Amino acid sequence: LLALPGRSLLPIEVTAGRDLRKRLSNLERCMARVGAPRGLLLGGGPTVHDEMGTNGSISFWNLPEFLWILGACERAQAHGRQRE
């Protein structure tokens, strides 16, 4: 679970498997348990940002791309703190 101040919890499932549909039910159960409207499935598949699950409530991201974006956000925040 990713918990950010002022935002709802974001359940995250990380998988190396090819059959992502099998992972959806686990993630949807976790979302229901914590009352999260969205979930994130990270895997090694193609770099496509698909919407999956019930009502498109789960986003699929390629894991290496997601980690690169996360690192870029961290670097930007650190750079902003250095200016203060």
C-alpha positions in Angstrom: 0.0 0.0 0.0 1.2 3.5 -0.8 0.0 6.1 1.7 0.5 9.7 0.8 -0.7 12.6 2.9 -4.1 13.9 1.9 -4.8 11.0 -0.5 -6.5 7.7 -0.4 -4.4 4.5 0.0 -3.1 3.0 -3.2 -2.8 -0.8 -3.2 0.1 -1.9 -5.5 0.7 -5.4 -6.9 4.1 -6.2 -8.4 4.4 -9.2 -10.7 6.8 -10.8 -13.1 4.1 -13.1 -14.5 2.6 -12.8 -18.0 -1.0 -13.5 -17.0 -1.9 -10.3 -15.4 -5.6 -11.2 -15.1 -4.8 -13.7 -12.3 -3.4 -10.8 -10.3 -6.4 -8.6 -10.7 -8.6 -10.5 -8.2 -6.0 -10.2 -5.4 -5.6 -6.5 -6.0 -9.3 -5.9 -6.2 -9.8 -7.7 -2.9 -7.1 -5.5 -1.3 -8.8 -2.4 -2.7 -12.1 -3.4 -1.3 -10.6 -4.2 2.1 -8.9 -0.8 2.5 -11.6 1.2 0.7 -9.3 2.3 -2.1 -11.0 3.5 -5.4 -7.9 2.7 -7.5 -5.1 0.2 -7.6 -1.8 -0.2 -9.4 -0.4 -3.3 -11.1 3.3 -3.2 -11.9 4.8 -5.8 -14.2 7.4 -6.6 -16.8 5.0 -6.4 -19.7 5.0 -3.9 -22.6 5.2 -0.2 -21.8 1.5 0.4 -22.1 -0.6 2.2 -19.5 -3.7 0.0 -19.6 -6.7 0.5 -17.5 -7.9 -2.9 -16.1 -10.1 -4.4 -13.5 -13.7 -3.4 -12.6 -14.6 -0.1 -14.2 -10.9 0.5 -15.2 -10.0 1.0 -11.5 -6.6 -0.7 -11.9 -3.8 0.9 -13.9 -1.0 -1.3 -15.3 2.5 0.1 -15.7 5.7 -1.4 -16.8 7.9 -1.7 -13.7 11.2 -0.3 -15.0 9.3 2.7 -16.5 7.4 3.3 -13.2 10.7 3.2 -11.2 12.3 5.7 -13.5 9.4 8.1 -13.1 9.4 7.6 -9.4 13.1 8.4 -9.3 12.7 11.5 -11.4 10.0 12.7 -9.0 12.3 12.1 -6.0 15.2 14.0 -7.7 12.9 16.9 -8.5 11.7 17.1 -4.9 15.3 16.9 -3.6 16.4 19.6 -6.0 13.5 21.8 -4.8 14.5 21.3 -1.2 18.1 22.4 -2.0 16.9 25.7 -3.3 15.1 26.6 0.0 
